[in-house]
Amino acid sequence: QMDVHGRIREVLAETIREELAPEHQQLSTEDLIRALRQRGIIDDVMKEIKFVTDVNETERTSAPKPSTHFVDRDPPVLKKTNIDPTRRYLYLQVLGGKAFLEHLQEPEPLPGQICSTFTLCLHFRNQRFRSKPVPCACEPDFQDGFLLEIHKDSLGEGSKMVDATTMLSICDPVHMVLIKTDTSGETTLVASYFLEWRSVLAAENGITNVAVELLGVGTESKVSVGVLSIRLEMYPQLNKTLSSEITTTQFTLERQKTAEKERLFLVYAKQWWREYLQIRPTHNARLVKIFAQDENGVNRPVCSYVRPLRAGRLLDTPRQAARFVSVLGYERAPVIGGGGGKQEQWCTLLAFLCRNKGDCEDHANLLCSLLLGFGLEAFVCVGTKAKGVPHTWVMTCGSDGTITFWESLIGHRYIHRPIDPDDPPLAEQPKPLYPYRTIGCIFNHEKFFGNCQPSDAVEVCVFDLHDESKWKPMSGEAIKSVCAPGATSSVPPSPPLCASTIDAAVASNEIEVQLRILVSEHRKDLGLSTVWDDQLSYLLSPALAAYELERTTGLSAGNEEFQDAVRRAVPDGHTFKGFPIHFVHRNARRAFATCLRSPFCEEIICCRGDQVRLAVRVRVFAYPESACAVWIMFACKYRSVL
């Protein structure tokens, strides 16, 4: 009970000090309780405290001891929530799931057995939350409470207490994303849902229970995945609730307004496309993408997928942002059955970040958003790579006219120098280093341009965006009407980035220990003994740090010291071999299997000879969200016997 007393003391010490005991400088807990009892305040406080204890319970989940059912690999980091009684909160409780029929056959997990888990991620008005992982089951046992602040300082709404009418005009939904993590740590996106929370404004005593039916994603966007029981509660309670007619009228009006804006934009887009086709009939074959389907199968204008995104203190430079985006996993949208057709699915930012992997479009949209946040003029380019494979990448226009392409999947940058087709044949032409072949259109959050140059080949493309004979623009007003934040209820607000939950040193050690065991076992199978050289292992660290620095900045440093240290560590007549490799996952077994497929690495791991000493060093670099770059270096030294 002491923390309850602590909270009461914080809230009421001032008033009681003034009224009861001006001569006492410090009140004891007993005095306080007596004073509160006299005023009947203690009962009220006890009523309010239930929120606080709920939040505290969720805080205790980050205990180091794993629970009986499954190992919680990255426990949710929950900040202490100080409840400010002058602000409005929405308390959202998830009270379990039902009818997750895909998991009907799953047996009860045995104690200590690692099993697949569900995690629920939420985003509401610049606040992000994550539930505790629960074992996948037909009725998953979600028991979590989230305290969502209705007014955030960062949204410029000050600290006034909001009434029901003001809250009715806040049309931001609670975006909920359900992620499944399998036993090897692979994540899949199960469902993405926008919860309309304002029904609570018309509920009796400010509490409402809703059953949310989650639908699948991509090709399964019409299929039910399961049902979540959710309880919504306003805190503090509303003085007067609205009538349900008012809320339904408001929702209907918003839907009509959104539908009308989207209809007008569609009419405009059709007209724009007709004009574009009249310039040249071949334009029909160009990749001009005006709409794209999100994970729920909803068609949205491409400009709505990009939003200037400031990473706070999590990323310092545009190049670091490019590195961060490149270490998020790459995975094409899943297709059931063959046919070779590319299933198109652009993800909302929350779904992409929570799943920690996505297609090239998701990477390009995020990188473009971050570069816009860093104040650059950035666009997403839609076109093709070699063999006509559709692809998206990012482009920035320097104020001096320099055009830079950013490959969002690997973090490379390329300067674009167009080839002039009218040059004499012997003139020296720049050789393009980038892998892009054609470009159909470019867009960001405010602009959209269709490429109407005679050829859509990137190498001859001139990026003079003010020249309408080269790039056909869309009306900025039309784009703003459907893509500006808050313009329509169908465009979700973009979430902030979260700091990494990974402790890089601990993760590095874990992987290194596992790799040592795997190498020793592998050598044992070959009839070889294994002797580890810890000093040599430590000497590999600077090399791994230099590789990561080079990937981020393009500059390499410190190589001389590393080579010097290795020369001193390897005596005369001995041979040193080293093999670095880079991953974006933290699964040691998978990494080891990949390493063995490389003949160089296999040669080191299976090294035979006189006085063989082995070394391995792992360095995990943590980036925002749960992205990480993992560098591993295997090395050996042995006496050369010729």
C-alpha positions in Angstrom: 0.0 0.0 0.0 2.9 2.4 0.4 2.9 3.6 -3.2 -0.8 4.5 -2.7 0.1 6.6 0.3 2.9 8.1 -1.8 0.5 9.2 -4.5 -2.0 10.6 -2.0 0.8 12.6 -0.3 2.0 14.0 -3.7 -1.5 15.1 -4.7 -2.7 16.5 -1.3 0.2 17.4 0.8 0.1 21.1 -0.3 -3.6 21.7 0.6 -3.4 19.8 3.9 -0.2 21.6 4.9 -2.0 24.9 4.4 -5.2 24.0 6.2 -4.3 21.5 8.9 -0.8 22.0 10.1 0.9 25.3 9.2 3.2 24.7 12.2 4.3 21.2 10.9 6.9 21.3 8.1 6.4 17.6 7.3 3.2 15.6 7.8 3.5 11.9 8.7 1.5 9.3 6.7 -0.8 8.8 9.7 -1.7 12.5 9.9 -2.4 12.5 6.2 -4.7 9.5 6.4 -6.6 10.9 9.3 -7.1 14.2 7.5 -8.2 12.4 4.3 -10.7 10.2 6.3 -12.3 13.3 7.8 -12.8 14.7 4.3 -14.0 11.4 2.8 -11.3 11.9 0.2 -9.8 8.5 0.8 -12.8 6.7 -0.8 -12.6 8.8 -3.9 -8.9 8.3 -4.2 -9.3 4.5 -3.8 -11.8 4.6 -6.7 -9.3 6.4 -8.9 -6.3 4.3 -7.8 -7.6 1.3 -9.7 -6.2 2.9 -12.8 -2.8 3.3 -11.3 -2.6 -0.2 -10.0 -3.6 -1.6 -13.4 -0.8 0.4 -15.0 1.6 -0.8 -12.3 0.7 -4.4 -13.0 1.6 -4.1 -16.6 4.9 -2.5 -15.6 5.9 -5.5 -13.6 6.0 -7.6 -16.8 9.6 -6.7 -17.5 10.8 -9.0 -14.7 14.0 -10.7 -15.7 12.6 -14.2 -14.8 10.7 -15.7 -17.8 7.1 -16.8 -17.1 6.2 -20.4 -17.2 4.6 -20.5 -20.6 7.0 -18.8 -22.9 10.2 -16.7 -22.8 9.3 -13.1 -23.4 12.3 -12.2 -25.5 11.8 -8.5 -25.5 9.5 -7.5 -22.7 7.5 -4.3 -23.4 9.2 -1.3 -21.8 6.4 0.5 -20.1 7.1 4.0 -18.7 5.7 4.9 -15.4 2.4 6.6 -16.0 1.8 9.6 -13.8 -1.9 10.3 -13.9 -2.6 14.0 -14.1 -6.1 14.5 -12.7 -6.5 17.7 -14.9 -6.2 15.7 -18.2 -8.6 13.4 -20.0 -7.7 9.8 -20.5 -9.2 6.9 -22.4 -8.6 3.7 -20.5 -8.7 0.8 -23.0 -8.7 -2.7 -21.6 -8.3 -5.8 -23.8 -10.2 -8.6 -22.0 -9.2 -11.6 -24.1 -9.9 -12.9 -27.6 -12.3 -15.4 -29.0 -12.8 -17.4 -32.2 -9.2 -17.3 -33.5 -10.1 -20.4 -35.4 -6.8 -20.8 -37.2 -5.4 -21.9 -33.8 -8.2 -24.3 -32.9 -5.9 -27.3 -33.1 -3.0 -25.9 -31.2 -2.3 -27.9 -28.0 -1.9 -26.1 -24.6 1.8 -25.0 -24.4 3.7 -27.0 -21.8 5.4 -25.1 -19.0 8.8 -23.8 -20.2 8.0 -24.6 -23.8 8.5 -21.8 -26.3 5.4 -21.3 -28.4 4.1 -18.9 -31.0 2.7 -15.7 -29.5 0.3 -12.8 -30.3 1.3 -9.2 -29.5 -1.1 -6.3 -29.9 0.4 -2.9 -30.8 -1.6 0.3 -30.5 -1.1 3.9 -31.7 -3.3 6.8 -30.7 -2.4 10.5 -31.2 1.4 10.2 -31.0 1.4 7.5 -28.2 2.4 3.9 -28.8 1.7 0.9 -26.7 2.5 -2.8 -26.9 0.7 -5.7 -25.0 2.5 -8.6 -23.3 2.9 -11.5 -25.7 0.3 -14.2 -25.2 0.5 -17.8 -26.5 -1.5 -18.3 -29.8 -4.7 -20.1 -29.0 -8.3 -20.2 -30.2 -9.1 -17.9 -27.2 -5.8 -16.0 -26.6 -5.6 -14.7 -23.1 -5.1 -10.9 -23.7 -5.3 -9.1 -20.3 -3.9 -5.7 -20.8 -4.8 -2.1 -20.0 -3.6 1.0 -21.9 -4.0 4.5 -20.7 -4.4 6.8 -23.8 -4.1 10.6 -23.2 -6.7 12.3 -25.3 -4.8 15.6 -25.5 -1.1 15.6 -26.1 1.0 18.7 -25.5 2.8 17.9 -28.8 -0.4 18.4 -30.7 -0.6 22.0 -29.4 -3.8 21.6 -27.5 -2.5 22.8 -24.1 -3.5 21.4 -20.8 -7.2 22.2 -20.6 -9.6 19.5 -19.6 -11.6 18.5 -22.7 -15.4 18.1 -22.7 -17.4 15.6 -24.6 -18.2 17.9 -27.5 -14.6 18.7 -28.1 -13.7 15.0 -27.9 -16.4 14.2 -30.5 -14.5 16.3 -33.0 -11.2 14.3 -32.5 -11.6 11.8 -35.3 -8.2 10.0 -34.8 -9.0 6.3 -34.4 -7.0 4.0 -32.1 -5.0 1.9 -34.6 -4.5 -1.6 -33.5 -2.1 -4.1 -35.1 -2.0 -7.7 -34.2 1.4 -9.5 -34.8 2.1 -13.2 -34.5 5.7 -14.2 -33.6 6.6 -17.8 -34.3 9.0 -20.0 -32.3 12.0 -18.9 -34.4 11.2 -15.2 -33.9 9.7 -14.6 -37.4 6.8 -12.1 -37.3 3.7 -12.0 -39.4 1.0 -9.4 -39.6 -2.3 -10.9 -38.6 -4.7 -8.0 -38.6 -4.8 -4.2 -38.6 -7.9 -2.4 -37.2 -9.0 1.2 -36.7 -11.1 1.4 -33.5 -13.7 4.1 -33.3 -13.4 5.0 -29.6 -15.9 7.8 -29.5 -18.9 5.5 -28.8 -17.8 5.8 -25.2 -18.9 9.5 -25.1 -22.5 8.4 -25.4 -22.2 5.4 -23.0 -24.0 5.3 -19.6 -21.5 6.1 -16.8 -18.7 6.5 -19.4 -18.0 2.8 -19.8 -18.7 0.7 -22.9 -17.8 -2.8 -23.9 -17.2 -3.6 -27.6 -16.5 -6.8 -29.4 -14.0 -6.0 -32.3 -14.0 -8.4 -35.2 -10.5 -8.4 -36.7 -10.2 -9.2 -40.4 -7.2 -10.6 -42.1 -4.7 -8.7 -44.3 -3.8 -8.7 -48.0 -5.7 -11.4 -49.9 -7.5 -12.4 -46.8 -8.9 -8.9 -46.0 -12.5 -10.1 -46.1 -11.9 -13.1 -43.8 -12.4 -13.0 -40.0 -9.3 -13.7 -37.9 -10.9 -13.5 -34.5 -12.8 -11.3 -32.0 -11.3 -9.1 -29.3 -13.3 -8.0 -26.2 -12.5 -4.4 -25.4 -13.7 -2.2 -22.6 -13.4 1.6 -23.0 -13.7 4.0 -20.1 -13.3 7.7 -19.8 -11.2 9.0 -16.9 -12.1 11.2 -15.1 -15.7 10.5 -15.7 -17.6 12.8 -18.0 -19.9 15.3 -16.3 -22.5 14.9 -19.0 -22.5 12.2 -21.7 -23.8 12.9 -25.2 -26.8 11.2 -26.7 -26.2 8.3 -29.0 -28.0 10.2 -31.8 -25.4 13.0 -31.7 -22.5 10.5 -32.0 -24.1 8.6 -34.8 -24.9 11.8 -36.7 -21.3 12.9 -36.3 -19.9 9.6 -37.6 -22.3 9.7 -40.6 -21.3 13.3 -41.4 -17.6 12.4 -41.3 -18.1 9.4 -43.5 -20.1 11.4 -46.0 -17.5 14.2 -46.0 -14.7 11.6 -46.5 -16.6 9.8 -49.2 -17.3 13.1 -51.1 -13.6 14.2 -50.9 -12.5 10.8 -52.1 -15.1 10.8 -55.0 -13.9 14.2 -56.1 -10.3 13.1 -56.0 -11.1 10.0 -58.0 -12.9 12.1 -60.7 -9.9 14.4 -60.8 -7.4 11.5 -61.0 -9.4 9.9 -63.9 -9.3 13.2 -65.8 -5.6 13.6 -65.1 -4.9 10.1 -66.4 -6.9 10.7 -69.6 -4.9 13.9 -70.3 -1.7 12.0 -69.5 -2.6 9.2 -72.1 -3.3 11.8 -74.7 0.3 13.1 -74.6 1.6 9.8 -76.0 -0.2 6.4 -76.4 2.8 4.6 -75.0 2.2 6.2 -71.6 -0.3 3.4 -71.0 2.6 1.1 -70.3 4.4 3.4 -67.8 4.3 2.7 -64.1 2.2 5.6 -63.0 0.8 4.7 -59.7 -1.9 7.0 -58.3 -3.6 4.6 -55.9 -2.2 1.7 -53.8 -3.9 -0.9 -51.6 -3.0 -1.0 -47.9 -2.9 -4.1 -45.8 -6.7 -4.0 -45.4 -7.3 -3.9 -49.1 -8.4 -0.3 -49.1 -7.3 1.8 -52.1 -5.6 5.0 -51.0 -3.8 7.7 -53.0 -0.1 7.0 -52.9 0.7 10.5 -51.5 -1.1 9.5 -48.3 1.6 6.9 -47.5 4.3 9.6 -47.1 4.4 12.1 -44.2 7.3 14.2 -42.9 8.5 12.1 -40.0 10.8 13.5 -37.3 12.8 10.8 -35.5 13.4 13.0 -32.4 16.7 12.0 -30.9 16.6 8.5 -32.3 18.4 9.3 -35.6 20.9 12.0 -36.1 21.5 12.2 -39.9 19.7 11.4 -43.1 22.3 8.7 -43.9 21.7 7.1 -40.5 18.0 7.2 -41.3 18.8 5.4 -44.6 20.9 2.8 -42.6 18.0 2.3 -40.2 15.5 1.7 -43.0 17.8 -0.7 -44.7 18.2 -3.0 -41.6 14.4 -3.4 -41.4 13.6 -6.8 -42.9 12.7 -7.2 -46.5 9.8 -9.5 -47.4 7.5 -9.5 -50.3 3.8 -9.5 -49.6 2.7 -13.2 -49.1 0.7 -14.8 -51.9 -1.3 -18.1 -51.5 -0.6 -20.3 -54.4 1.8 -19.8 -57.4 1.4 -17.8 -60.6 4.3 -15.6 -60.1 2.2 -12.4 -59.9 3.4 -9.9 -57.3 0.7 -9.4 -54.6 0.5 -5.7 -54.1 0.3 -4.5 -50.5 1.5 -1.2 -49.2 1.5 -1.2 -45.4 0.5 1.6 -43.0 3.6 2.7 -41.1 2.4 1.2 -37.8 2.0 -2.3 -39.4 5.4 -2.0 -41.1 7.2 -1.0 -37.9 5.5 -3.5 -35.6 6.1 -6.4 -38.0 9.7 -5.1 -38.4 9.8 -6.0 -42.1 8.0 -5.2 -45.3 8.2 -4.8 -49.1 10.3 -2.3 -51.0 7.4 0.2 -51.1 7.2 0.2 -47.3 10.9 0.9 -47.0 10.8 3.7 -49.7 7.8 5.4 -48.0 9.4 5.3 -44.6 12.8 6.6 -45.9 11.1 9.4 -47.9 9.1 10.4 -44.8 12.3 10.5 -42.7 14.3 12.5 -45.3 11.4 15.0 -45.5 11.6 15.2 -41.7 15.3 16.1 -42.1 14.3 19.0 -44.3 15.3 17.5 -47.7 13.2 17.6 -50.8 12.5 13.9 -51.2 10.3 11.9 -53.5 9.4 8.2 -53.8 10.1 7.0 -57.4 8.1 4.2 -58.9 9.7 2.3 -61.8 11.5 -0.9 -62.7 14.8 -2.6 -62.1 16.6 -5.0 -64.5 14.3 -7.5 -66.3 11.3 -5.1 -65.9 10.8 -6.0 -62.2 8.7 -3.2 -60.6 10.5 -1.4 -57.9 10.3 1.8 -55.7 13.2 3.9 -54.4 13.8 7.4 -53.1 15.2 10.5 -54.7 16.3 13.8 -53.2 16.7 17.0 -55.2 19.6 19.2 -53.9 19.1 23.0 -54.0 21.9 23.1 -56.6 20.0 20.6 -58.8 22.0 17.5 -57.8 19.8 14.4 -58.0 20.6 11.6 -55.6 18.9 8.2 -55.6 18.6 6.3 -52.3 18.1 2.6 -52.4 16.0 2.0 -49.3 16.6 -1.7 -49.1 20.4 -1.5 -48.8 21.0 2.1 -47.9 23.2 2.9 -51.0 23.2 6.4 -52.5 23.8 7.1 -56.2 24.3 10.5 -57.9 22.2 10.7 -61.1 23.9 12.3 -64.2 21.6 12.1 -67.2 22.9 11.0 -70.6 22.1 13.5 -73.3 20.8 11.5 -76.3 21.7 14.4 -78.6 25.4 14.3 -77.8 27.8 13.3 -80.6 28.5 9.6 -80.5 32.1 9.9 -79.3 31.3 12.1 -76.4 32.1 10.6 -73.0 28.9 9.5 -71.3 28.5 8.9 -67.5 28.1 5.2 -66.7 25.1 4.8 -64.4 25.9 2.7 -61.3 22.3 2.4 -60.0 20.2 -0.6 -60.8 17.1 1.3 -62.0 15.9 1.0 -65.6 12.7 3.0 -66.0 10.8 5.6 -64.0 7.0 6.2 -64.3 6.2 8.7 -61.6 7.5 10.4 -58.4 5.5 11.6 -55.4 5.7 12.8 -51.9 3.1 14.0 -49.3 2.3 17.1 -51.4 3.3 16.5 -55.0 2.7 14.0 -57.7 4.4 14.0 -61.1 3.9 11.6 -64.0 7.0 11.2 -66.3 6.1 12.4 -69.8 9.6 12.5 -71.4 9.9 10.7 -74.7 11.7 7.8 -73.0 11.0 6.6 -69.5 14.6 5.2 -69.2 16.2 6.5 -65.9 19.6 7.1 -67.5 18.3 9.8 -70.0 15.7 11.2 -67.5 16.0 14.9 -66.7 14.5 15.8 -63.3 13.5 19.4 -64.0 10.2 19.2 -62.1 9.1 22.7 -63.1 9.1 21.8 -66.8 5.6 20.5 -67.5 6.7 19.1 -70.8 8.9 16.6 -68.9 6.8 16.0 -65.8 3.0 16.3 -65.7 2.1 17.5 -62.2 -1.1 16.8 -60.2 -2.9 19.7 -58.5 -1.5 20.3 -55.1 -4.9 21.3 -53.8 -6.4 18.0 -55.0 -3.7 16.0 -53.2 -4.1 18.1 -50.0 -7.8 17.5 -50.0 -7.3 13.8 -49.4 -3.7 13.4 -48.1 -3.2 16.2 -45.6 -3.2 15.0 -42.0 -6.8 15.0 -40.7 -8.2 15.7 -44.2 -10.1 12.4 -44.4 -10.8 9.8 -41.8 -9.5 7.0 -44.0 -5.9 8.2 -43.9 -4.4 7.1 -40.6 -2.2 9.5 -38.6 1.4 8.4 -38.7 3.0 7.0 -35.5 6.2 8.3 -33.9 9.3 6.0 -33.9 10.1 4.2 -30.7 13.5 3.7 -29.1 15.1 0.3 -29.4 14.1 -2.3 -26.8 17.3 -4.3 -27.5 20.3 -4.2 -25.2 23.0 -4.3 -27.8 25.7 -5.6 -25.4 23.5 -8.4 -24.0 22.3 -9.4 -27.5 25.9 -9.5 -28.8 27.0 -11.7 -25.9 24.1 -14.1 -26.3 24.7 -14.7 -30.0 28.4 -15.0 -29.5 28.0 -17.7 -26.8 25.5 -19.6 -29.0 27.9 -19.4 -32.0 30.7 -20.8 -29.9 28.6 -23.8 -29.0 27.5 -24.3 -32.6 31.1 -24.2 -33.9 32.4 -26.5 -31.2 29.6 -29.1 -31.9 30.2 -28.8 -35.7 34.0 -29.4 -35.3 33.3 -32.3 -32.9 31.2 -34.0 -35.6 34.3 -33.7 -37.9 36.5 -35.2 -35.2 38.3 -31.8 -34.5 38.9 -30.2 -31.1 38.2 -26.5 -30.6 40.4 -24.0 -28.7 39.1 -20.4 -28.5 41.5 -17.5 -28.3 39.6 -14.8 -26.4 42.2 -12.1 -27.0 42.0 -12.6 -30.8 38.2 -12.5 -30.5 38.4 -9.1 -28.8 40.8 -7.8 -31.4 38.1 -8.3 -34.1 35.8 -5.6 -32.5 37.3 -2.5 -34.2 36.8 -4.1 -37.6 33.1 -4.7 -36.9 32.6 -1.2 -35.7 34.4 0.1 -38.8 32.2 -1.9 -41.1 29.0 -0.5 -39.6 30.4 3.1 -39.7 31.2 2.5 -43.4 27.7 1.3 -44.1 26.2 4.4 -42.4 28.5 7.2 -43.5 30.3 5.7 -46.5 33.7 6.4 -44.8 36.1 3.7 -43.6 38.4 4.4 -40.6 40.7 2.6 -38.2 41.8 -0.1 -40.6 45.5 0.5 -40.0 45.2 -0.1 -36.2 43.2 -3.3 -36.7 45.8 -4.7 -39.2 48.6 -3.8 -36.8 46.9 -5.5 -33.8 46.3 -8.7 -35.8 49.9 -8.7 -37.1 51.2 -8.5 -33.5 48.7 -11.2 -32.3 49.7 -13.7 -35.0 53.3 -15.0 -34.5 55.8 -15.6 -37.3 55.1 -18.7 -39.3 51.4 -18.6 -38.5 48.5 -17.8 -40.8 45.5 -15.6 -40.0 42.1 -15.9 -41.8 39.1 -13.7 -41.0 35.5 -13.7 -42.5 33.0 -10.9 -41.7 29.3 -11.3 -42.4 26.2 -9.1 -41.8 22.7 -10.0 -40.8 19.5 -8.1 -39.8 18.1 -10.9 -37.6 19.3 -12.2 -34.2 18.9 -15.9 -34.8 22.3 -17.5 -34.2 21.4 -20.9 -35.7 20.1 -19.4 -38.9 23.2 -17.2 -39.1 25.5 -20.1 -38.6 23.8 -22.2 -41.3 24.2 -19.2 -43.7 27.9 -18.9 -42.8 28.6 -22.5 -43.5 27.3 -22.1 -47.0 30.2 -19.7 -47.7 33.4 -21.6 -48.7 35.6 -19.0 -47.1 33.8 -19.2 -43.8 33.5 -23.0 -43.9 37.3 -23.1 -44.4 37.8 -21.1 -41.1 35.2 -23.0 -39.0 36.6 -26.4 -40.2 40.2 -25.3 -40.1 42.7 -28.2 -39.6 46.4 -27.7 -38.8 49.0 -27.3 -36.1 48.2 -25.0 -33.1 44.7 -24.0 -34.5 43.1 -21.1 -32.5 39.6 -20.0 -33.3 38.0 -16.6 -32.6 34.5 -15.2 -33.1 33.2 -11.8 -32.4 29.6 -10.5 -32.6 28.5 -6.9 -32.6 24.8 -5.9 -32.6 24.0 -2.3 -33.5 20.6 -1.4 -32.2 18.4 1.0 -34.2 15.0 2.4 -33.4 12.0 0.0 -33.1 13.4 -3.5 -32.9 15.7 -3.1 -35.9 19.3 -4.2 -35.6 22.4 -4.7 -37.7 24.3 -7.8 -36.6 28.0 -8.1 -37.6 29.7 -11.5 -37.1 33.4 -12.2 -37.7 34.9 -15.7 -37.6 38.7 -15.9 -37.6 41.4 -18.5 -37.0 45.2 -18.6 -36.7 47.3 -21.7 -37.2 50.9 -22.7 -37.8 51.6 -23.0 -41.5 53.1 -26.4 -42.2 54.1 -26.6 -45.8 
